[in-house]
Amino acid sequence: MTTILDTVSDGRPRHPEKAHRPDTKVLRKPDWIRVKAPGSQVYQETRKIVRDNNLVTVCEEAGCPNIGECWSKKHATMMILGDTCTRACAFCNVKTGLPGAVDIAEPNNVADAVAKLGLNHVVITSVDRDDLDDGGAGHFADVIGAIRNRSPATTIEVLTPDFLRKDGALEVVVAAKPDVFNHNLETVPSLYLTVRPGARYFHSLRILQQVKELDPSMFTKSGLMVGLGEKRLEVLQVMDDMRAADIDFLTIGQYLQPTRKHHQLDRFVTPDEFKSFETNAYSKGFLLVSSSPLTRSSHHAGDDFGRLRQAREAKLSQSA
């Protein structure tokens, strides 16, 4: 089990809404889910660049198991709009509460870090900012613009919140022309009320469909966690829903319970089951599928983007 911190700097609970929940049983990790602890020289260099530019990364805040591998390749996923989320999803380890003011220097700081890291592909995500009129969409656009100005050859992938009840926000982000628009459905509809209570399944699905309506050339991507208590047929139905929304790229990874206060892990899904999900997803028409215990939205995102473009080109050449 991965735990970052139970409290924040002033001693308050990291997740006040979970503080009084009963502890849940923790399942022992199987061999296939274990990873090496980070600590290489390149990892430390990446960490220094992140710190020097006053950046937040989802790698740290969400306790990603792949941080050692990714940071040792100077791959870091930037989390903009602060480190405090206005939602309280049962699966997530990002700090919850009332966020501070938006840092107007952040777009340039992110662009500087992207240049220093020499990234060919960067993933930009954020906390939910329900307190902002546009949900942070304008800030996403500013970050994209700053990266384009500083590193024009770098391809950009955004992993956005759902912009629930933020009319016009999605259009602002799409108009900024990221190369990939990612929004994770996270789980099956039957688990939304317990796992993702602040979100709405069909709203999230509709966002991804709208991206294609606004810009058919933009790649769309979405991800699921498994091991939360979902049924196999429910996962297959979500795949069908995604394809009906013309989503190009599907990621499926194992849910790892951050602390005993978070949503209880139901089970560890076996590698063979992940392979079966991959086979089914490709048969349904996804351009690219990443399905494995350690798959995460931004894991190998740069390499995957190259594969995604190749898959589209191959599909177009077949239909020509």
N, C-alpha and C positions, 0 to 999 in steps of 0.2 A: 504494500500500500504506500502511495506517495502522499506525504503531507508537507506543505511548505511551512506555514506558520499557523498556529491556532489563534494568535492575537496579532494586532497591528502595533505600531510603535508606541502608542499611548496606552497600551494594555487592554483596549477594547477587543471583543471577539471579532475575528476576521469575518465571520458569518453570524451576525447577531440573531438572524431569524432561525438559525439552526442550533443555537447555543443550548437550548433546553430540550432538544430532541434526545430520546434514549439512544445509547450506543447500539450499533448493529454489529452482528458477527462478521468477522473478517475472514475471507477464504484465502488459503495458502496459494500463492502463485505457482502455476505449473512451469516447467523448465522453458517452454517456448515463449514465455512472456518476460523473462528476466533480461535485464540489460546491464552493461558495464557502467560503473560510476564515472562521471565526467572528470577531466583533469589534465588533458593534454595541453601543450604549449599554445597551440592554435586556439583551443577553447578559451584559455586565459586572455589571449589577444582579442578575441571576439567580445568577451565579457568587458574588457577595458573600453573598447569602442562604444559599446552600449552604455556603459556608465559615463564616459566622457561626454556623450551627447545627450545625457539626461533622458534616456529612452526607457520605455516599458516594453517588455516582450511577453508574448503569450507563452513562450517556451518556459519562462520562470513562473509566471502568475498562475498558469493552469497546471503546473507540475508535469509537463510533457515528458514521457519516458525516453524520448529520442533526443533530448537536449545535448547529451554528450556527443552523439554522432553528428548532429547538425552543426553545432557550434565548432566542432573540430574541423568542419569544412567551411567555416565562416558563413554559415547559413543561419540567419535569425529572422523570426517572424515578428515584425513591429506591431505593437498594440497601441493605438493612438487614442486620444480623448481621455487620458487618465488611466488610473489603475482601479477605479471603483465603479462597479456596475449597479444600475438602478433595478435590475431584475434579481431574482433569487432562485435560479434554476437549481434543482435538487442534485444535479450531477457535477456542477462546476465549482472549481476552487478559486476563481477570481473573487477578490474582495467585494462585498456588497455594502451598500449604504448610499449616502448623499455625496455625489461627486463634487470636486472643486471646479474652479473656473477652467475653461479651455485654454491651453497654452498656445498663444499665437506664434511662438517661436518654433513650435513642434514641426511644422512642415519642412522648414529649412534644416532642423536638426536631423530629421529622418533622412532627408536627401543627402546630407553630409555623411551620415553613417552608411548609407547605401553605396556612396562613392568610395569611402574608405575601405569597406568590406569587399569592394569589387564585385558586387552582385550582378549576375546576368539576368536574374529573375528575382523579384522580391514579392513577399506576401505581406499585405497590410490589413490588419484586423482591428477591432475595437471592442470596448465594452459597450453595453447598451446605454444610451443617454436619453432616456425618456423625458428628462428635465429640459432638453433643448427643443426649440420649436421645430427644427428640421432633423432632430435625432442625430445630428453630427454629420449630415450628408455634405454640407458645404466644406467642412473640415477635411473630409475624405477627398473632395475635389481639389482642395488646396495642396494636400500632401501629394496627390498624383501629379499635379502641375509642377510642384517643386522638384520631384524626382525626374520628370521629363526634362526640365531645364538643366539639371545638373548631370544626369546620366541618360541621355536620349536613347541609348541602345538597350537599356535595361527594360525588360518586359515586366509588367505590373499585374499582380493578382490581388483583388480585394476580397476579403471575407467579412461581409457586412452583417450588422444586426438586421432585424426585420422591419424597421421603420414603421412600426404599427401606429396607425392613426397620425402619420406624418405625411400629409398630402404633398406631392411634388418632390419628396426627398429622393426617391429612387431615380427619378429623371435627372436630378443633379449629378448623381454618381455616374450614371450611364453616359451622360454628356461629356464627362471628363475622360472617357475612352480608356478604361483599364482593359488589359488584354483578356483577363479572365474575371468573371463575376461569380463569386462563390457565396452561397448562403446555405448553412447546414440545416436540414430538417431535424437532425439529431436522433429522433426515435419515431416509433410508429404512432398513429393517431390515438390508439387506446391508452397510451401512457403519458400523453401530453399533460393531463391535469396533475399528475404526480411528479413528472420529471421536468416538464417545461411549462409551468402553470401560467406564466406571463405571456406566453406566445399562443398562436393559433395555427394549427397545421395547414389548413387550406390557404390562409393568408401567406404563409411562408412559401408554399408551393406556387401561389399566384405571382409572387415577386419574381421568381425565376422565369416563369412564363412571360411576364411583362418585359423582362430584359430582352428576350428574343424578339418580342414585338417592336421594341424601341430600336434595337440594333441586331438584326439577324446574324451579323458576322461575329458578334461577341461570343466567346466561349462561356458556357455556364457550367457550374459545378455544384455538387451538394454531397453531404456526407451523413452517415448513420453510425451510431454506436450500437453494438449488440452486447448481450449479457445483462440487460436491464430487466428482463422478464418478458420480452416480446416472443411471439410465436413465429416460426419460419414462414408460414403463409402470409403473415402480416408484413414481413420484410419483402417478400416477393410482390405483394400488392403495392407497397411504397415504390418499388422499382417501376411498376406499371404506371403509377401516378407521375413519377418523374419523367418517364419517356413521353407521356401525354403532354407534359409541359416542355418537351424538347430539350431536356437537360443532357449535356454532352458527356459529363465526367462524373462518375460515382465513386466515393470512397466509403469503405466500411471497415471499422476498427473495433477492437475490444474496449468496452467500458472498464475503467479502472477507478475504483472508489477512492476519492481523495482522503477522506477521514471517516471515522465511525459515525459521524453525524450526517453524512451525505446519503443519497439514495443507495440502498443496499444492493450490492452485487448479487445477481441471481446465479450466474454461473460463468465459467470460462469457456468460451466457444472454441472448438478445436480447429487446428489449421486445415483439416480436411473440410470442415463446414465452411470455412472462409473461401476455400477453393471452389466449393460448390456454388456459393453465392456469386463468385466471379464468373463462373461458367454461365449461370442463369442470366446475369446482368448483360453479358456480351450477347447472349441469344436474343435479348430484348432490344438491342440496337444501340447501346451506349458506345460512344467512340472510344472511351477509355474507362477502365475499372481498376481500382486499387483496393484489394480486399485481403487483409491479413491482420493478425492480432495486434501488431504495432502500427498499423496504418493510422495516420492522422492527416487532417486536411492539408497541412503545409509540408508534410514529410515528403522529401524528394520532389517538391513542387516544380523546381526548375527543369529537371530531367523529364518529369511528366508533361510539362508544357511542350517540350520538343516532340514527345510522342503523340501528344494531342494534335498538334499541327500536322504531323505525318499521317495520322489516322484520317483527318479530314481530307487531306490531299488525296489519299488512296481511295476514299469513298467517292470523291468528286470525279476522279479519273475512271472509276468503275461505271459511274452513271453517265459519263460523257458519250 
